[in-house]
Amino acid sequence: MKEFRILEIKQSVFADNDRQAGELRRELRERGVFLLNLMSSPGAGKTTTLMRTIEALKATLRIGVMEADIDSDVDARTIAGSGARVIQLHTGGMCHLDAAMTRQGLEGLGAGDKESSRKAGPSLPQDIDLAILENVGNLVCPAEFDTGASKNAMILSVPEGDDKPLKYPLMFSVCDVVLINKIDVLPYFDFDLEKCREYIRMRNPGARVIPVCARTGEGMKEWTDWLLEQVKDWREG
Amino acid sequence: MKEFRILEIKQSVFADNDRQAGELRRELRERGVFLLNLMSSPGAGKTTTLMRTIEALKATLRIGVMEADIDSDVDARTIAGSGARVIQLHTGGMCHLDAAMTRQGLEGLGAGDKESSRKAGPSLPQDIDLAILENVGNLVCPAEFDTGASKNAMILSVPEGDDKPLKYPLMFSVCDVVLINKIDVLPYFDFDLEKCREYIRMRNPGARVIPVCARTGEGMKEWTDWLLEQVKDWREG
């Protein structure tokens, strides 16, 4: 006898945005722009990770950051202090970014305040090596939309629990790399790092898993080395 | 001079489900069923909070739980051990539940395995005092859809940060009560409880705020007393 019933609720169909994402990726490659799509739950540490990443790579790469948020500009204010170019994207309540929205963000990042580019109409940036999209804090919807990114990264933080790959399967299967953040608080939570690695492997055998602590900097070099290598491969590919 | 630009991305329109939610709420009141919609980020502690809640109230109320999850049945397995009636709702990738989906869940909870009710067609339960919907772990989409609930509750956990009411305004403004969970790890995080209370008040002056630790049980009595009072008011109203 089963302990409970399982009811399958019907899913509505999302508009296909794969074509637009493919087109954006192609144009970005022509311009030598690597686009990283960074996803996580609310409060997993995306902004702190970005601050460390910019600090480590800003001497090597020209970095632009798009901060997607429903309403506030808390994160863009933080990133603005890092020296990277930053734009705040207000999604007006939307729970994810698709390729068309990402393109708007990139064009905004490219335009700056220059009168000339305003006259010529919107275009993708030419003077950025690494564009980073900090997606809306959400483990569900962002995973469903290809943004046109060169690579997808996600952050899972220790306090969220090691079972998240079981509960949010799509997010883990679309990611090229998973940062397991806040490992400094491992002693205070029931989080089994090996079990988590195994769950991630079940969803996505090819995903790189890197334990980090963005606050203290632990593990960040492995992450930024990996990212730098991806950017170089992209520009050479 | 501003530090960065703000770009307003257009929002698509969600289908209105207010009428269905109002109708469901009316039918539930007729049957004496109080429906609690419990929301939070992934890993904020919804299931642990539910286990404590059931433990405290199961002698007084007949409780039924709907566990909404994209794919797994991890949480329903846990809740099944509590003695409460439980049903797993698979959303098939959907990021929230609306009133029609919640009705399906309630009907499933009511039907049990009884052959008779299967013949009579689906109907809302008559023998439950408190139905709890554990919504999908997500601070964005669930806030946009009235499920027909009598009251909305949300859990914000300390590791997520005290700035969440600034970033996810709608979630905090639709909630009747906010549980601030995992207060046992306050010493290890930069989380200002008073600042967080103030941010919540900005969004929603009427929301009750209760600091708790579901793992140790701290603060849970204030929460279950509040909930019991709401259920009684609902049945008398």
Contacts between the chains, C-beta under 8 A, distances in Angstrom:
chain1	res1	chain2	res2	distance
A	3	B	76	7.7
A	3	B	77	7.0
A	3	B	80	4.0
A	3	B	86	7.6
A	4	B	73	7.7
A	4	B	76	5.0
A	4	B	77	8.0
A	4	B	79	8.0
A	4	B	80	5.3
A	4	B	86	4.7
A	4	B	87	5.7
A	4	B	88	5.8
A	5	B	87	5.2
A	5	B	88	7.1
A	5	B	108	6.0
A	5	B	113	7.6
A	6	B	73	6.5
A	6	B	76	7.8
A	6	B	87	7.7
A	6	B	88	4.7
A	6	B	90	6.1
A	7	B	87	6.2
A	7	B	88	7.0
A	7	B	89	5.4
A	7	B	90	6.7
A	7	B	104	6.4
A	7	B	105	6.6
A	7	B	108	4.6
A	8	B	90	5.0
A	8	B	92	6.3
A	9	B	89	5.8
A	9	B	90	6.3
A	9	B	91	5.3
A	9	B	92	6.2
A	9	B	94	6.8
A	9	B	97	7.8
A	9	B	101	5.0
A	9	B	104	6.1
A	9	B	105	7.7
A	10	B	92	6.8
A	11	B	91	7.1
A	11	B	92	3.8
A	11	B	93	5.3
A	11	B	94	5.4
A	12	B	94	7.2
A	41	B	41	5.0
A	41	B	42	4.7
A	41	B	43	6.7
A	41	B	137	7.4
A	41	B	160	7.7
A	42	B	41	4.7
A	42	B	139	5.1
A	42	B	160	5.6
A	42	B	164	5.9
A	42	B	167	6.8
A	42	B	168	6.4
A	43	B	41	6.7
A	43	B	157	7.9
A	43	B	159	6.5
A	43	B	160	2.9
A	43	B	161	4.6
A	43	B	164	6.3
A	69	B	167	6.0
A	70	B	140	6.7
A	70	B	167	6.7
A	70	B	168	6.5
A	70	B	169	6.9
A	70	B	170	7.5
A	71	B	166	7.9
A	71	B	167	7.3
A	71	B	169	5.2
A	72	B	163	7.9
A	72	B	166	4.6
A	72	B	167	5.1
A	72	B	169	7.8
A	73	B	4	7.6
A	73	B	6	6.5
A	74	B	163	5.7
A	74	B	166	5.7
A	74	B	167	6.3
A	75	B	167	7.9
A	76	B	3	7.6
A	76	B	4	5.0
A	76	B	6	7.9
A	77	B	3	6.9
A	77	B	4	8.0
A	80	B	3	4.0
A	80	B	4	5.4
A	86	B	3	7.7
A	86	B	4	4.8
A	87	B	4	5.7
A	87	B	5	5.3
A	87	B	6	7.7
A	87	B	7	6.2
A	88	B	4	5.8
A	88	B	5	7.1
A	88	B	6	4.7
A	88	B	7	7.1
A	89	B	7	5.4
A	89	B	9	5.7
A	90	B	6	6.1
A	90	B	7	6.8
A	90	B	8	5.1
A	90	B	9	6.4
A	91	B	9	5.3
A	91	B	11	7.1
A	92	B	8	6.4
A	92	B	9	6.2
A	92	B	10	6.8
A	92	B	11	3.8
A	93	B	11	5.4
A	93	B	140	7.6
A	93	B	144	6.9
A	93	B	170	6.7
A	94	B	9	6.9
A	94	B	11	5.3
A	94	B	12	7.2
A	95	B	95	6.2
A	95	B	138	7.3
A	95	B	140	4.0
A	95	B	141	4.9
A	97	B	9	7.7
A	101	B	9	5.0
A	104	B	7	6.4
A	104	B	9	6.0
A	105	B	7	6.6
A	105	B	9	7.7
A	108	B	5	6.1
A	108	B	7	4.6
A	113	B	5	7.6
A	136	B	140	6.4
A	137	B	41	7.4
A	137	B	139	6.7
A	137	B	140	7.9
A	137	B	167	7.1
A	137	B	168	7.6
A	138	B	95	7.3
A	138	B	138	5.7
A	138	B	139	7.2
A	138	B	140	5.4
A	138	B	141	7.8
A	139	B	42	5.1
A	139	B	137	6.7
A	139	B	138	7.3
A	140	B	70	6.7
A	140	B	93	7.6
A	140	B	95	4.0
A	140	B	136	6.4
A	140	B	137	7.9
A	140	B	138	5.5
A	140	B	141	7.4
A	141	B	95	4.9
A	141	B	138	7.8
A	141	B	140	7.3
A	141	B	141	6.7
A	144	B	93	6.9
A	157	B	43	7.9
A	157	B	159	6.6
A	158	B	159	8.0
A	159	B	43	6.4
A	159	B	157	6.6
A	159	B	158	8.0
A	159	B	159	3.6
A	159	B	160	7.9
A	159	B	182	6.8
A	159	B	185	7.4
A	160	B	41	7.7
A	160	B	42	5.6
A	160	B	43	3.0
A	160	B	159	7.9
A	161	B	43	4.6
A	163	B	72	7.9
A	163	B	74	5.7
A	164	B	42	5.9
A	164	B	43	6.3
A	166	B	71	7.8
A	166	B	72	4.6
A	166	B	74	5.7
A	167	B	42	6.8
A	167	B	69	6.0
A	167	B	70	6.7
A	167	B	71	7.2
A	167	B	72	5.1
A	167	B	74	6.4
A	167	B	75	8.0
A	167	B	137	7.1
A	168	B	42	6.5
A	168	B	70	6.5
A	168	B	137	7.7
A	169	B	70	6.9
A	169	B	71	5.2
A	169	B	72	7.8
A	170	B	70	7.5
A	170	B	93	6.8
A	182	B	159	6.8
A	184	B	188	7.9
A	185	B	159	7.4
A	185	B	185	6.8
A	185	B	188	5.3
A	185	B	189	7.7
A	188	B	184	7.9
A	188	B	185	5.4
A	188	B	188	6.1
A	189	B	185	7.7
